[in-house]
Amino acid sequence: MPSELLYEIFEQRRSVRSYLRRKPDRSVIERIVYAATLAPSACNLQLHEFIYIDDDSVLEKLAKIATEKVRWAPACFVVVYDKRFTRFRHANLQSVAASVQNLLLAAESHGLATCWMAGFHNDDEIKQLLEIPKYLEIACLVSIGYSDENRIPPRPCKSGVPELLHTNVFNEKRPHIPETPNVDNWQLDQVTEYRRRIAPVYGDRFHLAPFPHDTAFTALRLLLRHVSRLQSGSELELLDAVTYDGVFAKLVYEQLCPPVHLTVSDYFRYPIENLIRAGICVEGIAIIDDNHEMLELPDSTFDVITCVNKIEFIPNPENLFRSWHRIAKPNAYLFLTTTSFWSPFAFWALYKVFRGTGNVYENNPFYRIGPFRFRPPWQVMYWLKKSGWTVRKAGIQLTRRIEGLDDLRHRERPAKDRGEWIKGRWFDWWLAHCPK
């Protein structure tokens, strides 16, 4: 095979989450699995096997047990491996990973799309459904099928060779990602680097939000109730600060623009570009620097500034409040929300990551946005007053379940967990005034 063709396959392959309902031919599947058998295997023990599922009734049962993501494609592999051997250096996992990579590349060469999935639940129930012996562990799921060409996401950014290649000795070339889930133990460039890597995985589906979309919708209703100018038909300048997931900005655009002019900001460009690709016509964009400043924005620019459930994910965000004050017009409003410090959900999240088994990624309910630290109301109040804002109103609000609101994160959870997805989502809110 010419090397150019091999590299073309490398570059074309990506994780696809939208498929046509056409099932792959079984003979093609056999060829793809043959390619997987050619992967290197520790001592050639070949301790892994592939269960191919294209029966709709089995797929439906698997989706209910494991993850709704199984419904993306018309077929799926469940990849298993023998857990009894080669525990040292995880040689069994190394071997199964190599075989799955071969499988993905072979599928691409046959015009099939795939998605390698590690996010699923209830292994024991999956084993019972598929009659998997107890000595086998489930390594991953792999969806497979023909991609919907109209919904192929842009290729996520990858670290370059100069960043990853070290010669003779290791030297740090890119921001190190800490293990701790406490955001105040991170530097801002480390948070940005983490988000830069993970955001393209979920961003095109507006799947990055740390909370159900109902939370953003509830916050918008609260804002409209207390800032009547937004519904007066007047032309106003609104900045959505630290847009990231884009959910609140998207709601603002759909319900208030025009006459409201929307500007969005974040610490890197992907969230802003993702909004534009989704057809959100923003009037302006701003990149926030490592000092939490938006220097390209002139003083006294905005009538309303919003930041919905973001400061708990930013290290030492006090400078943001001063930056917002600088770019706010006289008599402008700042609408700010954070996860309630006292909500049941906050206690559950803290328990989950600090019980000794969690880190910024594993067991972190906010891994799509990164490390966090819940901000107590008195701390937020202190930051507001110190930076020159006058708090007009404040309170605590329960997220309301909005029927019919399209939230992929809700639909992709196992059916039995969907009711739990909304429970306990209380958030604190402040409406502050800029008395310049």
C-alpha positions in Angstrom: 0.0 0.0 0.0 1.4 3.5 -0.9 2.2 5.4 2.3 0.1 8.3 1.0 -3.0 6.1 1.0 -2.3 4.9 4.5 -2.0 8.4 5.8 -5.1 9.4 4.0 -7.0 6.8 6.0 -5.4 8.1 9.2 -6.6 11.6 8.4 -10.1 10.6 7.2 -10.9 8.6 10.3 -12.9 10.3 13.0 -15.5 9.5 15.6 -18.9 9.7 14.0 -22.2 10.0 15.9 -24.7 10.3 13.1 -25.4 7.3 10.8 -27.7 6.2 8.1 -29.9 3.2 9.0 -28.3 1.0 6.3 -26.6 -2.0 7.9 -23.1 -3.1 6.9 -22.8 -6.3 4.9 -21.6 -9.3 7.1 -18.8 -10.1 4.6 -17.4 -6.6 5.1 -17.6 -7.0 8.8 -15.6 -10.2 8.6 -12.9 -8.5 6.6 -12.8 -5.7 9.2 -12.4 -8.1 12.1 -9.7 -10.0 10.1 -7.8 -6.7 10.1 -8.2 -6.5 13.9 -6.7 -10.0 14.3 -3.5 -8.8 12.6 -2.8 -6.3 15.4 0.1 -6.9 17.7 -0.8 -9.0 20.8 1.3 -9.5 23.9 3.0 -12.9 23.6 0.4 -13.5 20.8 -2.1 -14.6 23.5 -5.0 -12.9 21.7 -7.1 -12.5 24.8 -9.8 -10.4 23.1 -12.9 -11.2 21.1 -15.6 -9.2 19.2 -19.4 -9.5 19.6 -21.1 -8.0 16.5 -24.7 -6.9 17.0 -27.0 -5.9 14.2 -30.2 -7.3 15.5 -32.5 -4.3 16.2 -34.1 -5.9 19.2 -30.7 -6.7 20.9 -29.5 -3.2 20.1 -32.6 -1.7 21.7 -32.0 -3.8 24.9 -28.3 -2.8 24.9 -29.2 0.9 24.6 -31.5 0.7 27.6 -28.9 -1.1 29.7 -25.6 0.5 28.6 -26.1 3.8 26.9 -28.5 5.5 24.5 -25.5 6.1 22.3 -25.9 2.6 21.0 -28.9 4.0 19.0 -26.6 6.2 16.9 -25.7 3.4 14.5 -27.4 0.4 12.9 -24.8 -2.0 14.3 -22.3 -2.2 17.2 -19.3 -4.2 18.4 -18.9 -5.1 22.1 -15.2 -5.8 22.6 -14.3 -8.2 25.4 -11.0 -9.4 26.8 -9.8 -12.1 29.3 -9.0 -10.3 32.6 -7.2 -13.3 34.2 -3.8 -12.8 32.5 -1.2 -10.2 31.8 -2.2 -7.7 34.5 1.3 -6.4 34.7 1.7 -3.4 32.4 -1.9 -4.0 31.3 -0.7 -6.0 28.4 -4.2 -7.4 27.8 -5.6 -3.8 27.4 -2.7 -2.8 25.2 -3.4 -5.7 23.0 -7.2 -5.1 22.7 -6.5 -1.4 22.1 -4.2 -2.2 19.2 -6.8 -4.5 17.7 -9.6 -1.9 18.0 -7.4 0.6 16.2 -6.9 -1.8 13.4 -10.7 -2.4 13.3 -11.4 1.4 13.1 -8.9 1.9 10.2 -10.1 -1.1 8.3 -13.7 0.1 8.6 -12.6 3.5 7.3 -11.0 1.8 4.3 -14.3 0.1 3.5 -16.2 3.4 3.7 -17.7 2.7 7.1 -17.7 5.1 10.0 -17.1 4.2 13.7 -17.1 5.6 17.2 -15.0 4.0 19.9 -17.0 4.3 23.2 -15.8 3.9 26.8 -18.8 5.7 28.4 -21.3 3.0 29.2 -22.9 1.5 32.3 -24.0 -1.8 33.9 -21.4 -4.3 32.7 -23.0 -7.2 34.5 -26.3 -6.6 32.8 -24.6 -6.4 29.4 -22.8 -9.7 30.1 -26.1 -11.3 31.0 -27.8 -9.9 27.9 -25.1 -11.1 25.6 -24.2 -14.3 27.5 -20.6 -13.2 28.1 -18.7 -15.5 30.5 -17.7 -14.0 33.9 -13.9 -14.2 33.2 -14.3 -11.8 30.3 -14.4 -8.0 30.8 -15.9 -5.5 28.5 -13.2 -3.2 27.1 -15.4 -0.9 24.9 -18.3 -0.5 22.5 -17.7 0.5 18.9 -20.6 1.8 16.8 -20.3 1.1 13.1 -22.3 2.0 10.0 -22.5 4.4 7.1 -22.1 8.0 8.2 -24.7 10.7 7.5 -22.6 12.9 5.3 -24.6 15.9 6.2 -23.7 15.6 9.9 -20.0 14.8 9.9 -18.3 16.9 12.6 -15.2 18.9 11.9 -12.0 17.1 12.8 -11.0 17.9 16.3 -7.7 19.7 16.8 -4.8 17.4 17.7 -1.5 18.3 19.4 1.2 18.7 16.8 4.4 16.6 16.4 6.6 19.3 18.0 4.4 19.2 21.1 4.4 15.4 21.5 7.8 14.3 20.2 10.7 14.4 22.6 14.2 13.4 21.6 16.5 11.5 24.0 14.9 13.2 27.1 11.5 14.4 28.1 10.9 18.2 28.2 7.6 19.9 28.9 6.2 21.5 25.7 2.6 22.1 26.4 0.5 22.9 29.5 0.5 20.0 32.0 -3.0 18.8 32.9 -3.3 18.3 36.7 -5.1 15.4 38.2 -7.0 17.3 40.9 -10.6 18.3 40.2 -10.2 21.5 42.3 -10.1 24.3 39.7 -8.2 26.7 42.0 -5.2 24.4 41.9 -5.0 24.8 38.1 -3.5 27.6 36.0 -5.8 29.2 33.5 -3.7 27.9 30.5 -4.0 24.4 31.9 -7.8 24.7 32.0 -7.8 26.1 28.5 -5.6 23.2 27.2 -7.9 20.6 28.8 -11.0 22.2 27.2 -9.3 22.7 23.9 -8.8 18.9 23.7 -12.2 17.8 24.9 -14.5 20.4 23.5 -14.6 19.1 19.8 -15.8 15.8 21.0 -19.2 17.2 22.2 -19.4 20.7 21.0 -21.1 20.3 17.6 -24.1 18.7 19.4 -24.2 21.4 22.1 -23.3 18.6 24.5 -20.7 20.4 26.5 -23.0 22.0 29.0 -22.1 21.0 32.6 -25.9 21.0 33.4 -29.1 20.1 31.6 -30.2 22.6 29.0 -33.2 23.2 31.3 -30.9 25.1 33.6 -29.9 27.6 30.9 -33.6 28.0 29.9 -34.6 28.6 33.6 -31.9 31.2 33.9 -33.0 33.0 30.8 -36.6 33.2 32.1 -35.3 34.6 35.3 -33.2 37.2 33.5 -36.2 38.3 31.4 -38.3 38.6 34.5 -36.0 41.0 36.2 -34.5 43.0 33.2 -37.6 44.3 31.4 -35.5 46.2 28.9 -34.6 42.9 27.2 -38.3 42.5 26.1 -38.9 46.2 25.3 -37.9 45.9 21.6 -34.9 48.2 22.2 -31.6 47.6 20.6 -29.3 46.4 23.4 -25.7 45.1 23.5 -25.5 41.8 25.4 -22.3 39.9 26.2 -22.4 36.2 27.0 -19.2 35.8 29.0 -17.3 32.5 28.9 -19.7 31.0 26.4 -18.0 27.5 26.2 -20.9 25.1 25.7 -22.9 27.8 23.9 -26.3 26.7 25.2 -27.2 30.0 26.9 -25.9 32.1 24.0 -28.0 29.9 21.6 -31.1 30.5 23.7 -30.5 34.3 23.8 -30.0 34.4 20.0 -33.2 32.3 19.3 -35.4 34.3 21.7 -34.0 37.9 21.8 -32.0 38.6 18.5 -32.8 40.9 16.9 -33.1 43.6 18.3 -30.6 42.5 20.9 -27.0 42.4 19.6 -25.1 39.3 20.9 -21.4 39.2 21.6 -19.8 36.0 22.8 -16.4 35.4 24.6 -14.2 32.6 25.7 -10.6 31.7 26.4 -10.1 30.0 23.0 -11.8 30.1 19.6 -13.5 26.7 19.3 -16.7 27.5 21.3 -17.2 30.7 19.3 -16.6 29.0 15.9 -18.9 26.2 16.9 -21.7 28.7 17.5 -21.1 30.3 14.1 -21.1 26.9 12.4 -24.5 26.3 14.0 -25.9 29.4 12.4 -25.8 31.7 15.4 -25.2 35.1 14.0 -23.1 36.9 16.7 -22.4 40.6 16.4 -19.0 40.3 18.0 -16.5 37.9 19.5 -13.8 38.3 22.2 -11.0 36.1 23.4 -10.3 36.3 27.1 -6.6 36.4 28.0 -4.8 34.8 30.9 -5.6 37.8 33.1 -9.3 37.4 32.4 -9.2 40.5 30.3 -10.9 41.2 26.9 -8.6 43.9 25.7 -10.1 44.2 22.2 -13.4 45.3 23.7 -13.6 49.0 24.5 -14.8 50.5 27.8 -18.5 51.0 28.3 -19.7 48.7 25.6 -22.5 46.5 27.0 -26.0 47.0 28.4 -26.2 43.4 29.8 -23.5 40.9 30.6 -24.4 37.3 31.4 -22.4 34.5 32.9 -24.5 31.4 33.5 -22.9 28.6 35.6 -19.3 29.2 34.6 -17.3 30.8 37.4 -17.3 27.6 39.4 -15.1 26.2 36.5 -12.6 29.1 36.3 -9.5 29.4 38.6 -9.6 32.5 40.8 -12.2 34.3 38.7 -12.1 37.6 40.7 -10.4 39.5 37.8 -13.3 38.6 35.5 -15.6 40.8 37.6 -13.3 43.8 37.2 -13.1 43.1 33.4 -16.9 43.0 33.1 -17.2 46.3 35.1 -14.8 48.0 32.6 -16.7 47.1 29.5 -20.2 47.7 31.0 -22.1 50.8 30.1 -23.4 53.1 32.9 -26.4 51.5 34.5 -25.7 48.1 32.8 -26.7 44.8 34.4 -24.6 41.8 35.2 -26.6 38.5 35.5 -24.6 35.8 37.2 -25.5 32.2 38.2 -23.5 29.5 39.9 -24.3 26.0 41.2 -25.8 26.4 44.6 -23.2 25.7 47.3 -26.0 24.1 49.4 -27.8 22.0 46.7 -28.0 18.2 47.0 -26.3 17.9 43.7 -23.3 19.9 44.9 -22.8 17.6 47.8 -23.2 14.5 45.6 -20.6 15.9 43.1 -18.1 16.7 45.8 -18.5 13.2 47.4 -18.1 11.5 44.0 -14.7 13.1 43.2 -13.2 13.5 46.6 -13.9 10.0 48.0 -10.6 8.8 46.7 -11.5 7.4 43.3 -12.0 10.6 41.3 -9.9 13.0 39.3 -10.6 15.7 36.8 -11.8 13.2 34.2 -12.9 10.0 35.9 -15.9 10.2 38.2 -16.0 14.0 37.6 -19.7 14.8 36.7 -18.3 18.0 34.9 -15.5 16.3 32.9 -16.8 17.9 29.7 -15.8 21.3 31.1 -13.1 20.3 33.5 -12.2 21.0 37.2 -14.6 22.9 39.4 -15.0 24.5 42.8 -18.4 25.5 44.0 -18.5 29.2 45.0 -20.3 30.1 48.2 -22.7 33.1 47.9 -20.7 35.3 50.3 -17.6 34.9 48.2 -19.4 35.9 45.0 -21.0 38.8 46.8 -17.6 40.0 47.9 -16.2 39.8 44.4 -19.1 41.8 43.0 -18.8 44.6 45.6 -15.0 44.7 45.4 -15.1 45.2 41.6 -17.6 48.0 41.7 -20.9 46.2 41.1 -24.0 47.0 43.2 -26.2 43.9 43.8 -29.8 44.7 43.1 -31.4 41.2 43.5 -30.2 37.8 44.5 -31.7 34.4 45.2 -31.7 30.7 44.7 -33.6 29.0 41.9 -34.5 25.4 41.1 -34.1 24.2 37.5 -37.4 23.5 35.9 -37.9 20.6 33.6 -38.8 22.2 30.2 -40.9 19.8 28.2 -39.9 19.6 24.5 -36.6 21.3 25.1 -34.1 19.4 22.8 -31.2 18.3 25.1 -29.1 15.5 23.8 -27.5 15.1 27.1 -30.9 14.1 28.6 -31.8 11.8 25.7 -28.5 10.0 25.6 -28.6 8.9 29.3 -29.9 5.4 30.1 -33.7 5.6 30.3 -33.8 4.7 33.9 -31.5 7.5 34.9 -33.3 10.3 33.0 -35.5 11.3 36.0 -32.4 11.8 38.1 -30.7 14.1 35.6 -32.8 17.1 36.7 -33.1 16.5 40.4 -31.3 18.7 42.8 -30.2 21.3 40.3 -30.4 24.5 42.4 -28.5 27.5 41.3 -27.7 30.8 43.1 -28.2 34.0 41.0 -27.3 37.6 41.2 -28.5 40.7 39.3 -25.9 43.4 39.7 -26.0 47.0 38.5 -23.1 49.1 37.2 -23.4 52.6 38.9 -20.8 54.5 36.8 
